[in-house]
Amino acid sequence: MHNKVVFQAMKALNGFGLPVLRFNFRGAGLSEGLHDEGRGERDDIRAALDWIEREYSLPIIFAGFSFGAATGLKTCCSDTRVVGLISLGTPVAVLGRLYEYSFLSECTKPKLMISGDHDQFSPAANLREVFDQAAEPKELVLVEGADHFFDGKLPIMREAIMRWLPQHFPAVNAQQRA
């Protein structure tokens, strides 16, 4: 929740006047519960979607980083409240665990994937395979020289979000000017 990648994504979304909810998954930080490889964490995301829908009654753009991106993509592709998806540092293989994204071939929501071209958990060639199988509309941004945490490249990641949002959601651009 307090990761620098998550913080910079929040600043980009807030720059358009969008409300942002950051939360820890079960078992992270001071949250209760235990990590269970994504099953319970998908429930955490659904609970967050319920809350933000109740509080704001607005269409939702999901943004997640690393495990949060993988879990959020899987959860939010089928949730009608979510109109767009931003995946940062999308993991493909982490410590022997392989992530599977075949569901993206059916996900027609606008998708932005941003990763470093030196991401240790998402080799560019593997991520490109995942991206190529995803349904349109989609955009992949590989940040040159960046690792998983976008060290020294966070402004590029943030700019990519700020460029993508008004292209797919023109109303957010109007909100930024208001």
Secondary structure, DSSP 8 states (H G I E B T S, - for coil): ---HHHHHHHHHHHTTT--------TTSTT--S---TTHHHHHHHHHHHHHHHHHH-S-EEEEEETHHHHHHHHHHTT-TTEEEEEEES--SEETTEE---GGGGG--S-EEEEEETT-TTS-HHHHHHHHHHS-SSEEEEEETT--TT-TTTHHHHHHHHHHHHHHH-HHHHHHHH-
